[in-house]
Amino acid sequence: MDKNSTKTKKTQDFVSVKEIRDGVIILKNGTMVSILMTSSLNFALKSQDEQHAILMQFQNFLNALEYSTQIYIQSKKLDIRQYIAVMEARRKEQINELIKIQTKEYIEFIKNFTENVNIVSKNFFIVISYSPRILQPGGSLGKLFGKTESPEEKTDSFEEARTQLEQRVSVVEQGLTRTGLRLARLGTEETVELLYKIFNPGESEKPIQLN
């Protein structure tokens, strides 16, 4: 057996993701997952009344949840290579020699500062999942008696399950928006990028941006 195909097979067995469709992750066990990216709040800078209001809204949000929801925090060392490359390009384009020297000194300062100080960037995500019922036409019992799903039935079951997932996502969006957070749903491309970063933590990629 080819060594590369063996490695690929082992990787696929390790990853629980079956496919990503319309921004929705479908796991191998049938569970559907949607991911929200959220901003952060500097709670310490809020007034006492604002802090109290935020806590009350967050408490109301938690009390309204009737299903499990995960909070995922992605931390990584700040990557300034792209910024340094931009500054180097501007330095080379500069005609004024004094500004050229100052730009070079600034670049060196930024490099030394980030090397000596551990600056970490953080992204915050809310993970909402929905598990469709197994006992459905073409499901475990259906297959036991030789019944299989047609392509139309598969499409219908996906849309039906996604509707249930969308309702859960809406509850989370409404609850967290009341606390002052900004949220954005990850599409297919952003979801693939996030999963790639999770399974390849050693590689630096461009950060996901909130609109």
N, C-alpha and C positions, 0 to 999 in steps of 0.2 A: 504493500500500500504506500502511496506517495506520502512523504513526510509532511508536506505543506497541507495536504487535504486532511491528514490526521489532526494537525494543529488547529485547522479551521473548525473541524467537527467538535473538538474539545471546547473551543471558545463558544461555539453556538450552544453547546450543552450547558455551559456555565451561565450564559445570559438568558434571563427569563422572558425577554421580550420576543414576541412572535412577529409583530408588525406594528407600524405606525401609520394610521390612516386619518387624514383630516385633523392632524394635531393630537389625536387620541392614541395613547399607547395601549396595545392589546397584548396582554401577557399570555403565556402558553396555557395557563389554567383558565383562560377566558375572561379574567378580570380586565376591566377597562379603566385607564388612568388618564386624568387630565392634570396639567401642571400650570399653576399661576406664578408669575414672578411678581414680587411685591417690593415696594420701596421700604425704607426704614424711617424711624422717627428718633430724633434726639430728645429722649424723654426728660433728661436732666435740665434742658433749657426751657422746658415748659413751666408755666406758672402752676401753683398748687391747684387752682381750680381746673386748669386744663388737664393736668395729670389725673385728677379725680374723674373728669369727664371721659378721658381715654380709657381708664381702667373700668369704668362702668359699662362703656360700650363694648369693650373686649369681653367683659363678663357676660353681657347679654348675648354676644356672638357665640361664646362657648356653650351657654345654656340652650341656644337654639339648635345646636348640632345634634343630630340623631344618628350619626355615623362617625367612624374614625377618620381623622384627617391628620396628615403628617406635615411637619414643618422641617424643611431641609435647608441648611445653611452651607453654602459653598465658600470656603476660605482658601485663598491662595496668595502667594507672594506677588506683590505688584510688579508687573512687567512693564518696564519703561523703554524697552528697545525701540519701539515704533516712535515714541516721542523723541528719543535721542537722535534717531535717523532723520526726523523732520528738522530738528535744530541744526544738525550737521549740514543738511542741504541749504538751510537759510544762511548758515555761516559762510559757506562757499559762494553763495550768490551775493553776499554783502560786498560793497565797494569800499566803504569806509573802513580803514584798517583798525581804528580804535574800537569800533563796534564789533569787528571780527574777533579781536582779542578778548573783549568782554563776553562775547557769545561763547568762545572757547572755554573761558574760565567758568562761566555759568554751567556749561555741559559737564565739566569736570566736577564741579560742586555737586550737581545732581547725582552723578555716578557715585561719588564717594559717600554722599548722604544715604542713598538707598542701599549701598553695600553695608554700611555700619549700623543702620537702623532697620529693623525688621518691619517693613510696611506691608500690611496685609489688606487686600481688598476682599469684600464680602458680598455675596449675592444671596437673596432670600427667596425661597420658593415654598408654595403651598401645594401639597400633593393630595388630590382627591380621587378616590377610586370607587368603582361600582362593580359588583360581581353578579352577573346575570344568573338566574336560577338554572340549575343543571337539568332539572326534569322538564324538558321542553322537547317538541318534535325534532327529531334528529339528534337529540342530546344523548346522554349515557344510555337511557332506557331504549330510545329509538334505535340506536346502533345495535343494542343487544338483540332486538327483534328484526334486525336487517333493514331498518328504515334509515335513509340518508337524507340530508338536507339538499334541496335544490338551490341553485345560485340565488333565486328570488327569495327563498326562505332565509338564506344567510344574510342577504342585504336587509331584509325586514328585521331580523333579530338584532343586527348591528345598529340600525336606526332606532329601534325601540330601546335598546340598552343605552345608546348615546343620549336619548331624551332624558332618561333617568339620571344619567351622569350630569347632563347640563343643568338639571334642576338642583343638584347638589352644588355644582360650581356657582350657580347664581346666588345661593344662600351664603356661601363663603364670600363672594364678591361684595354683596350688600352689607354683610356684617363687618368686614374689615374696612370697607370704604368709610363707614361711619366713625371709625377710629382715626381717620385722617390719612390712611395709607393709600398709595396709588398701586393699582394692580393691572397686569397685562397677561392675557392668555398666551401661552407658547403655541406657535403653529408647528407644522411638521418639521420645517427646517430648523427652527430654534430648539425643538425637542431632540432632534437627532444630534445637534451640536452639544446640548447639555449632556446627553447620554455618552457621547464620545469623550467629553471631558471627565465624566465619572469613571469610565472604564480605561481611560488613558491619562491618569493624573500627572504624569511626568511631562506632558507636552503642553506648551503654552499656546493658547488660541485667543483670538480677539474676544473681549467680553461681550455678553448679551446686553443690549441697551434697552431701557424702558423708554417708550415714546413720551 
